């Protein structure tokens, strides 16, 4: 079932979603949080940093799992999601970096990647599973980097990025041809095991895909439609992102 949480603007959305995450962390200091990168969660991370600095919210016992990473990419490259998370959140709160997990983008053999993907899933289970997963949505309908064609039971794996997704990342990489063709992502099956999911979308550019994800046929062509199989998903939207939803 899909719940909608609609807000007049992105700033309000971020404040309220961060407050919900803060409440979870206060109730369960060892909470396991699934983080996303990209522009959608940035305001939430800024608000979590503010709550840490001004209201003493502590992440000292929190475990973090990120959805995805480009492949191949070095963690120290400016476009890596590992670097993004440190710059945008982890370096500004008291989370322990040894409790922050993100698929490695290091170049290695396919067999090593597969072993690491299995180990990533095992680590999530060992930590007790993800309590709260933050998602964005790509214009292809991807969640994580589960592009069209991804199946509902897919697990953490190496994937090919859709050209729409590579186009959307072209500015960050100084051109389409520099955007990696592949990535490592948690699977849809992995995401659906999170106890609670918040998908964040803001702005008119996301309105059409949000409407298809919520109202369209459930299909691997729009992987976000699989979220309807989850009992506790909320779409956090600003008004612009709702503009294609029927009244
Ligand atoms: C990022 C991720 C992607 C993004 C999506 C939306 O970790 O998994 O699914 O959430 O591409 O990106 P933005 O928020 O930049 O529009």
Boltz pocket constraint, residues with backbone or C-beta under 6 A from the ligand:
constraints:
  - pocket:
      binder: B
      contacts: [[A, 35], [A, 36], [A, 37], [A, 38], [A, 39], [A, 40], [A, 41], [A, 67], [A, 68], [A, 135], [A, 136], [A, 137], [A, 138], [A, 139], [A, 142], [A, 143], [A, 144], [A, 145], [A, 200]]
      max_distance: 6.0
